[in-house]
């Protein structure tokens, strides 16, 4: 046994396990995470427990688990306050300098391995990671509850899962916004009550003016009020695009909630006076924290969220390069659009 292994376990990532591709992993995000040497990718994974430490009592070899891919220090202030996603010393899979899970075995603290109910597949288990992102932003931070109106900007994987979580938590109306009609069509069939595709920027129009106009057009077309029960209680921004962020602030009702989960440009212009006079509650959402994985598994196990429609492409382990290229291109050679691509584990 390696030092410190007594409270950890190894997950066997053989041909039975599953990995999904995160679109963030396909590009270098500006900031502190700089790739300086070859790195193993992968952080959305599930597998079978191969070996456990001497103090691990709740899991045994052979158990099927979803893996939360970020080990934290457990002693800093955020960790002790139950916000371990903010730990400065987190060792997160596939985030430089740490290798990811796309391998035969992966070592993880035992409390970050979640046993899957018999009704869920390893494919479902791999999807728990992006679902936990939606749980964290919609349930944990926005605290969406029954009868609320929720607008989600972006109908990619994270945006769709945010819509699904809002619906599962009882939102009366879920509105999906995107610039691709095919994504909106899927969102409408999956979790959204209404969808909206913004029009183009007019010649000479400033971005802020465009965002203000787009929000007004949405309100008129979808009968959204500026306040009261017909206003947007919660805006979830899952694109990171400046105009979407701005439009979200204009769309939210007075006293509403705005949660930023999409990662885009590190600096954007926002209507700060509007945020002030509306008394908007603005929160950033980064990964996930305590309870998010458990709730994700529970909602899927109870049939309140169906993950299967989101998996559009499947690849064998030796086709990993093709899988990443397909995800990067947004569609496969047959023209089918990618939502989530699954890679089988090594045989």
C-alpha positions in Angstrom: 0.0 0.0 0.0 1.2 3.5 -0.8 1.4 6.2 2.0 -2.0 7.6 2.9 -3.8 4.8 1.1 -5.7 3.6 4.2 -8.6 6.0 3.5 -8.4 5.8 -0.3 -9.2 3.3 -3.0 -8.2 2.3 -6.5 -10.9 2.3 -9.2 -10.4 -0.2 -12.0 -11.0 1.6 -15.3 -11.0 -1.4 -17.6 -13.4 -2.1 -20.4 -16.4 -1.9 -18.1 -15.9 1.8 -17.1 -17.0 4.9 -18.9 -15.6 8.4 -19.5 -17.4 11.4 -20.9 -15.8 14.3 -22.6 -16.0 17.8 -21.1 -15.9 20.6 -23.6 -13.7 22.7 -21.2 -11.1 20.0 -21.5 -10.9 20.6 -25.3 -9.5 24.1 -24.9 -7.0 25.9 -22.8 -8.9 28.2 -20.4 -7.1 31.5 -19.6 -6.0 31.6 -16.0 -3.8 29.7 -13.6 -4.2 26.3 -15.3 -1.4 26.1 -17.8 -0.4 22.9 -19.6 3.4 22.7 -19.5 3.9 19.0 -20.2 1.9 16.0 -21.6 -1.1 15.3 -19.4 -3.7 12.5 -19.2 -7.2 13.9 -19.7 -10.5 12.9 -18.2 -12.5 13.8 -15.1 -16.0 12.6 -15.9 -15.7 9.0 -15.0 -17.2 5.9 -13.4 -15.7 2.5 -12.8 -15.4 -0.6 -10.5 -13.5 -0.5 -7.2 -10.3 -2.6 -7.5 -8.7 -2.2 -4.1 -9.5 -0.3 -0.9 -7.5 1.0 2.0 -7.7 -0.6 5.4 -10.0 2.1 6.9 -12.4 2.0 4.0 -15.6 0.3 5.3 -18.4 1.5 3.1 -17.1 0.2 -0.2 -15.6 -3.2 -1.3 -13.8 -4.4 -4.4 -16.3 -4.9 -7.2 -18.5 -2.0 -6.3 -19.6 0.2 -9.2 -18.9 3.9 -8.4 -19.1 7.4 -9.8 -15.9 9.3 -9.0 -15.7 12.9 -7.8 -12.4 13.9 -9.4 -11.1 16.6 -6.9 -9.2 15.7 -3.8 -8.9 18.6 -1.4 -6.7 19.4 1.6 -9.5 19.2 4.2 -7.9 21.6 6.6 -8.2 25.1 5.0 -11.0 27.5 5.8 -13.1 26.7 2.8 -12.8 23.0 3.4 -13.8 23.3 7.0 -16.7 25.6 6.1 -18.1 23.0 3.7 -17.0 24.8 0.5 -14.2 22.5 -0.5 -14.6 23.4 -4.2 -12.8 26.6 -3.2 -9.8 24.8 -1.7 -6.6 26.4 -3.1 -4.8 23.0 -2.9 -7.3 20.9 -4.7 -5.9 18.1 -6.8 -8.4 18.0 -9.6 -8.1 15.4 -12.4 -6.9 16.7 -15.8 -6.1 20.1 -14.4 -2.4 20.9 -14.6 -0.3 19.5 -13.2 -2.5 16.6 -12.3 -3.3 13.7 -14.7 -6.9 12.7 -15.4 -8.9 9.6 -15.2 -8.5 8.3 -18.8 -6.3 5.4 -17.6 -6.5 1.8 -16.4 -6.6 2.7 -12.7 -7.3 5.8 -10.8 -6.7 6.5 -7.1 -9.3 8.5 -5.2 -10.2 9.3 -1.6 -12.9 6.8 -0.6 -15.5 9.4 0.3 -15.3 10.8 -3.2 -16.4 7.4 -4.7 -20.2 7.1 -4.8 -21.7 3.7 -5.2 -24.3 3.5 -7.9 -27.7 1.9 -7.4 -28.4 -1.2 -9.4 -30.8 0.6 -11.7 -28.0 3.0 -12.9 -25.3 2.1 -15.4 -21.7 3.1 -15.4 -22.6 5.4 -18.3 -25.0 7.1 -15.9 -22.2 7.2 -13.4 -19.8 9.0 -15.7 -22.5 11.6 -16.4 -22.8 12.4 -12.7 -19.9 14.8 -12.9 -21.5 17.3 -15.3 -24.9 16.8 -13.6 -23.2 17.7 -10.3 -22.2 21.0 -11.9 -25.9 21.7 -12.6 -26.9 20.6 -9.1 -24.4 22.9 -7.6 -25.5 26.0 -9.6 -29.2 25.4 -9.6 -29.9 23.6 -6.3 -27.0 24.6 -4.0 -26.4 28.2 -5.1 -29.6 29.4 -6.7 -31.8 27.2 -4.4 -34.4 26.9 -7.1 -37.8 25.7 -5.6 -41.2 24.8 -6.8 -43.2 27.3 -8.8 -40.3 29.5 -9.8 -39.4 30.7 -13.3 -35.8 29.8 -14.4 -34.0 31.0 -17.6 -30.9 29.1 -18.7 -28.5 30.7 -21.2 -26.8 28.0 -23.3 -28.3 24.6 -24.4 -25.0 22.7 -24.4 -24.4 19.8 -21.9 -24.2 22.0 -18.8 -27.1 24.2 -19.8 -29.3 21.3 -20.6 -28.5 19.6 -17.2 -29.2 22.9 -15.4 -32.6 22.9 -17.2 -33.2 19.3 -16.1 -32.3 20.1 -12.5 -34.6 23.1 -12.4 -37.4 21.0 -13.8 -36.7 18.2 -11.3 -36.8 20.7 -8.4 -40.3 21.8 -9.4 -39.7 25.0 -11.4 -43.0 26.1 -13.0 -41.3 27.4 -16.1 -37.9 26.6 -17.6 -36.7 28.8 -20.5 -33.8 27.8 -22.7 -31.8 30.4 -24.7 -29.3 29.5 -27.4 -28.2 30.6 -30.9 -28.5 27.2 -32.5 -32.0 26.0 -33.5 -31.1 22.4 -33.2 -30.0 22.8 -29.6 -33.2 24.7 -28.8 -35.3 21.9 -30.4 -33.5 19.3 -28.2 -33.9 21.5 -25.1 -37.6 21.8 -25.7 -38.0 18.1 -26.0 -35.8 17.4 -23.0 -36.4 19.9 -20.2 -37.4 23.4 -21.3 -41.0 24.7 -21.4 -40.1 27.5 -23.7 -37.0 28.4 -25.9 -35.7 31.6 -27.5 -33.1 32.3 -30.1 -31.7 35.8 -30.0 -31.5 37.7 -33.3 -28.3 39.1 -34.8 -26.4 42.2 -33.7 -27.4 45.2 -35.8 -24.8 47.1 -37.8 -23.2 49.7 -35.4 -25.1 48.4 -32.4 -23.2 48.3 -29.2 -23.1 45.0 -27.3 -24.8 46.4 -24.2 -27.6 47.9 -26.4 -28.0 44.6 -28.2 -28.3 42.8 -24.9 -30.9 45.2 -23.5 -32.9 44.9 -26.8 -32.7 41.1 -26.8 -33.9 40.9 -23.2 -36.9 43.1 -24.1 -37.7 41.0 -27.1 -37.7 37.9 -24.9 -40.0 39.5 -22.4 -42.5 40.5 -25.1 -42.4 37.2 -27.0 -42.6 35.0 -24.0 -44.8 37.2 -21.8 -42.1 37.7 -19.1 -42.7 40.4 -16.5 -40.2 42.7 -14.9 -41.4 41.7 -11.4 -43.9 39.5 -9.7 -44.8 35.8 -10.3 -44.4 36.1 -14.1 -40.8 37.4 -13.9 -37.7 35.4 -14.1 -36.7 34.4 -10.6 -33.4 32.8 -11.5 -31.0 33.2 -14.4 -28.4 30.5 -15.0 -25.7 31.7 -17.4 -24.0 28.6 -18.9 -22.2 30.1 -22.0 -19.7 32.6 -20.7 -20.5 34.9 -23.7 -20.5 38.6 -22.8 -23.9 39.4 -24.5 -25.6 36.4 -22.8 -24.3 37.6 -19.4 -25.5 41.1 -20.1 -28.9 39.9 -21.4 -29.3 37.8 -18.3 -29.0 40.8 -16.0 -31.6 42.7 -18.1 -33.9 39.6 -18.0 -33.9 38.8 -14.3 -36.7 40.3 -12.3 -36.1 42.8 -9.5 -34.8 40.9 -6.5 -33.9 37.9 -8.7 -30.9 35.6 -8.7 -28.1 35.4 -11.3 -25.7 32.5 -11.2 -22.6 32.4 -13.5 -21.6 28.9 -14.4 -20.3 29.3 -17.9 -16.6 30.0 -18.5 -15.7 32.4 -21.3 -13.8 35.6 -21.5 -12.2 36.4 -18.2 -13.4 40.0 -18.4 -16.8 41.3 -19.5 -18.7 44.6 -19.2 -21.8 44.4 -17.0 -24.7 46.9 -16.3 -23.6 47.5 -12.7 -26.2 50.2 -12.0 -29.0 47.9 -13.1 -27.7 45.1 -10.8 -27.7 47.7 -8.0 -31.2 49.1 -8.5 -32.7 45.6 -9.1 -30.9 44.3 -6.0 -29.9 41.2 -7.9 -28.2 38.4 -6.0 -25.1 37.5 -8.2 -23.2 34.3 -7.5 -20.3 32.5 -9.3 -20.5 28.7 -9.6 -17.3 26.6 -9.7 -17.5 22.8 -10.0 -19.5 21.3 -7.1 -19.4 20.8 -3.4 -20.7 18.7 -0.5 -23.9 16.8 -1.3 -24.0 17.6 -5.0 -23.0 14.2 -6.2 -25.4 12.5 -3.8 -28.3 14.6 -5.0 -27.4 14.0 -8.6 -27.4 10.2 -8.1 -30.7 10.4 -6.2 -32.5 12.5 -8.9 -31.5 10.1 -11.6 -32.2 7.0 -9.6 -35.7 8.3 -8.8 -36.4 8.9 -12.5 -36.6 12.7 -12.1 -33.7 13.3 -14.5 -33.0 11.1 -17.6 -29.3 11.3 -18.7 -29.5 8.8 -21.6 -30.8 11.2 -24.2 -27.7 13.4 -23.7 -25.3 10.7 -24.8 -25.1 11.0 -28.6 -21.8 9.3 -29.4 -19.9 6.3 -28.1 -16.2 5.3 -28.7 -13.9 2.6 -27.8 -10.8 3.4 -25.7 -8.4 3.2 -28.7 -10.7 5.7 -30.5 -10.2 8.3 -27.9 -8.4 10.7 -30.3 -11.3 10.4 -32.7 -13.7 11.0 -29.8 -12.0 14.3 -28.8 -11.8 15.5 -32.4 -15.5 14.7 -32.8 -16.4 16.6 -29.7 -14.2 19.5 -30.7 -15.9 19.7 -34.2 -19.4 19.5 -32.6 -20.6 16.7 -34.9 -19.5 13.3 -36.2 -18.7 12.4 -39.8 -22.4 11.5 -40.3 -23.4 15.0 -39.4 -25.0 14.1 -36.0 -24.5 16.9 -33.5 -22.6 16.1 -30.3 -24.1 16.7 -26.9 -22.1 14.1 -24.9 -19.5 11.6 -26.1 -18.7 8.5 -24.1 -15.3 6.6 -24.2 -15.1 3.0 -23.0 -12.3 2.1 -20.7 -9.2 0.2 -21.8 -9.7 -3.6 -22.3 
